[in-house]
Amino acid sequence: MKGTGAIRKVNKFELVKKHLLKRKKITSWEAIEKYRATRLSDIIWKLRNKGYSIASEWVTNKDGMRYTVYHYWGGKNE
């Protein structure tokens, strides 16, 4: 290993999970902008299968564009 210390690589799954635990919601656009996570629905599916309670809310913006907001409700070591 090069350098003076090991750097732990945090993957997109962990970044999105930490975001949800802290901020309680996330959209696909946030996931792309902040974490380069383009498959948010897959990450949400995996989190749900691990015991996290995450609700999906369809939202329509002022331009008529629809998107999903994922809300963390609890579960897995609350």
DAFEN-V41451 format. One record per residue. N is the residue number from 1. RES is the residue in one letter. SS is DSSP state (A for helix, B for strand, O for the rest). D_CENTER is the distance of its C-alpha to the mean C-alpha in whole Angstrom. Layout:
# DAFEN-V41451
n res ss d_center
N RES SS D_CENTER
N RES SS D_CENTER
This chain:
# DAFEN-V41451
n res ss d_center
1 M O 30
2 K O 31
3 G O 31
4 T O 31
5 G O 28
6 A O 26
7 I O 22
8 R O 19
9 K O 17
10 V O 13
11 N O 11
12 K A 8
13 F A 7
14 E A 8
15 L A 7
16 V A 3
17 K A 5
18 K A 8
19 H A 6
20 L A 6
21 L A 9
22 K A 11
23 R A 10
24 K O 9
25 K B 8
26 I B 6
27 T B 8
28 S A 8
29 W A 11
30 E A 9
31 A A 6
32 I A 10
33 E A 12
34 K A 10
35 Y A 9
36 R O 11
37 A O 8
38 T O 10
39 R O 10
40 L A 6
41 S A 9
42 D A 10
43 I A 7
44 I A 7
45 W A 10
46 K A 10
47 L A 9
48 R A 11
49 N A 14
50 K O 14
51 G O 14
52 Y B 12
53 S B 13
54 I B 10
55 A B 12
56 S B 12
57 E B 14
58 W B 16
59 V B 17
60 T B 20
61 N O 20
62 K O 24
63 D O 25
64 G O 24
65 M O 21
66 R B 18
67 Y B 15
68 T B 12
69 V B 10
70 Y B 8
71 H B 10
72 Y B 9
73 W B 13
74 G B 14
75 G B 15
76 K O 15
77 N O 17
78 E O 16
